Amino acid sequence: MEEAKNVKSSATEKSVITHFCASCGRDISVIGDSVIFKCPNCGDEIVRCGKCRIKGTEFQCHACGFVGP
C-alpha cells in the first residue's frame, strides 16, 4: 500500500500530497491527532491516524516490514 499519493487537480494543476494511515488506510487529512514519524528500523515515513493510535492498532512499515503497536 502506498503511504502518499500525488494527486493533480485539473482545475489548478497543483500537486497535492495525500497521506494514508499505515493501519487502516484512511486519508489522515480528515482525521484529527494523526502523526507522521520515521520507522525505528529503516527511517522511512510511517503515517498513523488518531483513531488507530488511540486503539493501539498494529501497523507495518511498507519499506522494511517492521511491525509496531
C-alpha positions as YAML, in Angstrom:
chain: A
units: angstrom
residues:
- id: 1
  name: MET
  ca: [0.00, 0.00, 0.00]
- id: 2
  name: GLU
  ca: [1.32, 3.42, -0.89]
- id: 3
  name: GLU
  ca: [1.69, 5.85, 2.02]
- id: 4
  name: ALA
  ca: [1.41, 9.02, -0.02]
- id: 5
  name: LYS
  ca: [-0.03, 9.74, -3.42]
- id: 6
  name: ASN
  ca: [0.43, 12.72, -5.69]
- id: 7
  name: VAL
  ca: [-2.94, 13.95, -6.83]
- id: 8
  name: LYS
  ca: [-3.31, 16.59, -9.54]
- id: 9
  name: SER
  ca: [-6.29, 18.84, -9.70]
- id: 10
  name: SER
  ca: [-7.33, 19.51, -13.28]
- id: 11
  name: ALA
  ca: [-8.60, 22.98, -12.36]
- id: 12
  name: THR
  ca: [-5.41, 24.27, -10.74]
- id: 13
  name: GLU
  ca: [-2.76, 21.73, -11.86]
- id: 14
  name: LYS
  ca: [-1.23, 21.81, -8.36]
- id: 15
  name: SER
  ca: [0.34, 18.70, -6.94]
- id: 16
  name: VAL
  ca: [-1.18, 17.70, -3.59]
- id: 17
  name: ILE
  ca: [0.29, 15.03, -1.32]
- id: 18
  name: THR
  ca: [-2.27, 12.86, 0.45]
- id: 19
  name: HIS
  ca: [-1.17, 10.62, 3.33]
- id: 20
  name: PHE
  ca: [-2.91, 7.39, 4.33]
- id: 21
  name: CYS
  ca: [-2.81, 5.59, 7.68]
- id: 22
  name: ALA
  ca: [-0.49, 2.56, 7.71]
- id: 23
  name: SER
  ca: [-3.02, 0.64, 9.83]
- id: 24
  name: CYS
  ca: [-6.46, 1.36, 8.35]
- id: 25
  name: GLY
  ca: [-5.65, 3.08, 5.04]
- id: 26
  name: ARG
  ca: [-7.80, 6.18, 5.72]
- id: 27
  name: ASP
  ca: [-6.83, 9.62, 4.45]
- id: 28
  name: ILE
  ca: [-5.36, 11.32, 7.54]
- id: 29
  name: SER
  ca: [-6.25, 14.83, 6.37]
- id: 30
  name: VAL
  ca: [-9.78, 14.28, 7.68]
- id: 31
  name: ILE
  ca: [-8.86, 12.57, 11.00]
- id: 32
  name: GLY
  ca: [-7.54, 14.54, 13.98]
- id: 33
  name: ASP
  ca: [-4.49, 13.60, 16.08]
- id: 34
  name: SER
  ca: [-2.76, 11.96, 13.12]
- id: 35
  name: VAL
  ca: [1.04, 11.67, 13.07]
- id: 36
  name: ILE
  ca: [3.84, 11.10, 10.58]
- id: 37
  name: PHE
  ca: [7.06, 9.66, 12.00]
- id: 38
  name: LYS
  ca: [10.16, 7.75, 10.95]
- id: 39
  name: CYS
  ca: [10.27, 3.96, 11.14]
- id: 40
  name: PRO
  ca: [12.55, 2.97, 14.04]
- id: 41
  name: ASN
  ca: [14.04, 0.21, 11.89]
- id: 42
  name: CYS
  ca: [14.74, 1.84, 8.49]
- id: 43
  name: GLY
  ca: [13.85, 5.53, 8.88]
- id: 44
  name: ASP
  ca: [11.14, 5.54, 6.21]
- id: 45
  name: GLU
  ca: [7.98, 7.57, 6.80]
- id: 46
  name: ILE
  ca: [5.07, 5.94, 8.68]
- id: 47
  name: VAL
  ca: [1.65, 7.59, 8.85]
- id: 48
  name: ARG
  ca: [-0.90, 6.85, 11.60]
- id: 49
  name: CYS
  ca: [-4.37, 8.27, 12.06]
- id: 50
  name: GLY
  ca: [-5.55, 9.38, 15.50]
- id: 51
  name: LYS
  ca: [-8.15, 6.62, 15.74]
- id: 52
  name: CYS
  ca: [-5.64, 3.81, 15.20]
- id: 53
  name: ARG
  ca: [-3.15, 5.45, 17.58]
- id: 54
  name: ILE
  ca: [-5.75, 5.60, 20.37]
- id: 55
  name: LYS
  ca: [-6.83, 1.99, 19.79]
- id: 56
  name: GLY
  ca: [-3.21, 0.79, 19.54]
- id: 57
  name: THR
  ca: [-3.87, -0.82, 16.16]
- id: 58
  name: GLU
  ca: [-0.88, -2.67, 14.73]
- id: 59
  name: PHE
  ca: [0.93, -1.05, 11.78]
- id: 60
  name: GLN
  ca: [3.57, -2.26, 9.35]
- id: 61
  name: CYS
  ca: [6.30, -0.26, 7.60]
- id: 62
  name: HIS
  ca: [5.78, -0.66, 3.87]
- id: 63
  name: ALA
  ca: [9.54, -0.34, 3.23]
- id: 64
  name: CYS
  ca: [11.09, -2.87, 5.65]
- id: 65
  name: GLY
  ca: [8.16, -4.76, 7.18]
- id: 66
  name: PHE
  ca: [8.73, -3.51, 10.75]
- id: 67
  name: VAL
  ca: [5.56, -4.12, 12.83]
- id: 68
  name: GLY
  ca: [4.60, -1.90, 15.71]
- id: 69
  name: PRO
  ca: [1.74, -1.18, 18.06]
...
